[in-house]
């Protein structure tokens, strides 16, 4: 989901920033690990029971929201080269 977030924001939203892309990618990895981490090793059993496609939708949505929020809070520098 993180790569999709970065691609979609970079292609279709001119306000996307590098900080937002990095945040989206890191959030995707961390959220995926949160859903994956086994309950018997300290994870959350409820999150382990969520079907895979629903996990990906949740991770995508949260990563997208975080990337947008960070892009709006920290816009790209004026010297950034964008066509």
CORPE-V857420 format. One record per residue. N is the residue number from 1. D_LAST is the distance of its C-alpha to the last C-alpha in Angstrom with 2 decimals. Layout:
[[N | D_LAST] [N | D_LAST]]
This chain:
[[1 | 25.51] [2 | 23.35] [3 | 21.13] [4 | 20.82] [5 | 19.93] [6 | 17.13] [7 | 15.79] [8 | 16.21] [9 | 14.74] [10 | 11.61] [11 | 11.17] [12 | 12.61] [13 | 12.50] [14 | 9.78] [15 | 12.58] [16 | 13.17] [17 | 13.84] [18 | 15.14] [19 | 18.58] [20 | 18.53] [21 | 17.66] [22 | 20.41] [23 | 22.77] [24 | 22.34] [25 | 23.06] [26 | 26.03] [27 | 27.37] [28 | 27.36] [29 | 29.43] [30 | 31.78] [31 | 32.38] [32 | 33.03] [33 | 35.52] [34 | 37.16] [35 | 37.83] [36 | 38.94] [37 | 41.20] [38 | 44.78] [39 | 47.11] [40 | 49.93] [41 | 47.88] [42 | 47.02] [43 | 44.35] [44 | 44.59] [45 | 46.56] [46 | 45.11] [47 | 41.56] [48 | 42.87] [49 | 44.30] [50 | 41.05] [51 | 40.21] [52 | 37.28] [53 | 35.08] [54 | 35.70] [55 | 34.81] [56 | 31.43] [57 | 30.83] [58 | 31.90] [59 | 29.84] [60 | 26.70] [61 | 27.34] [62 | 28.13] [63 | 25.21] [64 | 22.81] [65 | 24.57] [66 | 24.49] [67 | 20.79] [68 | 20.11] [69 | 22.75] [70 | 21.49] [71 | 17.88] [72 | 19.49] [73 | 21.93] [74 | 19.67] [75 | 16.20] [76 | 13.53] [77 | 14.25] [78 | 12.80] [79 | 12.08] [80 | 9.79] [81 | 6.75] [82 | 3.76] [83 | 0.00]]
